[in-house]
Amino acid sequence: MVKSIEIYDPRIGSWTTGEPMSEQRGYAAAAVLKGRLYIIGGVVSGEGGDNIIETIECYKEGEGWQSTNLKAVGRRCFASAIVFKYDYDLLDEYVANEMF
């Protein structure tokens, strides 16, 4: 479980280190909405072993990390996906040629 954040910039093909999260966790989902990064759920290590959590942290540049009053839907580990603005024809071509 980690607090660290690694940020990939596809324009230059490089990773950088971001501001650490408030809470150490692993196996969380991440989503960007309206310029904010949300880290959702995941697992934390405790005395009795690993515990699944439902907390959500939010990051906004210039404001840092903040705990939210939001909760994940149940306690579980998550996966996430990113959706970019796209042209449907280009997306169809990408799926046909790259994803499978």
N, C-alpha and C positions, 0 to 999 in steps of 0.2 A: 504494500500500500504506500502511496506517495502523495505529497502535496505539490510536486513539481508539475509544470506545464511546459510542453514543447510545442512550438508553433511552426508549421510548415508554410513557406511562401513559394507557391508553384511558379511564380514569375521568375524567380532566380534559382529555384531548385535547392533551397537551403532551409535548415532548421535553426531556430533560435529558442532561447529559454525565456518564458514569460513569468509574470508575477505568480508566486506559489498560491495555491488555494488556501482557504482558511482551515479546512478540515482534510486530513489525510484520508485517502480512499483509493480503491481500485475497482475495475470492472464497471465503471459508471458510463452513462450515455452523455453525449454533448450535443448541443444544438445552438444555433445562432438565430436570434430573432430581434429585429429592429436594433441592430448594432450592439446587442448584448450577448455574451456567451453564457449559456446555462449548463451546469454540470448536474446531472440528475441521478440520484440513487447511488448504487454501488455497494461495496463491501468495505468494512473497517475491521482491523484486528483488535480483539479484546482478550480479556483474561480467559474466557471460556472458549476461545477460538475466533473464527471469523464470524462477523455479524452483518447481515444485509440491512442497509439503511434506506430511508425514504426521503432524506433531506435533499434540498436543491440549493446550490450556490449560484450566484449571478456575478459576472464580471463586466464592467464597462470601463473602457479606457479613461483615465483621469479620475475615476472614482474607486477603482480597485475591486476587490471581492467583497460581496455582501451575502449574508445568509438571508434566505427568503422565508416567508410564511407558507410558501407552497410546499406541497408534499407529492411525492411520486405516487402513482396509482398502485398501491400495494408495495410490499418490500420484495424486491427482486433485483437481479443483475440485468443490465440493459445492453442493447446494441443501438447504434444510431446511424443515420444517413444524412447526407448533405444534398440539398437541392439548390442548384444555381438557376439564375434566369437563363432560359434556353429557348432555342428554336426547336420545335417538335421534330422537324425533319432531321436535324443534326443529332438529336437525342436518339431517335430511332436507328440512325446509322451507327452511332456509338454502341448501343446495346447489341445490335446485330454483329458488329465486328470486334468488339473489345471485351464484352462481359462474359462470354461463354466459350 
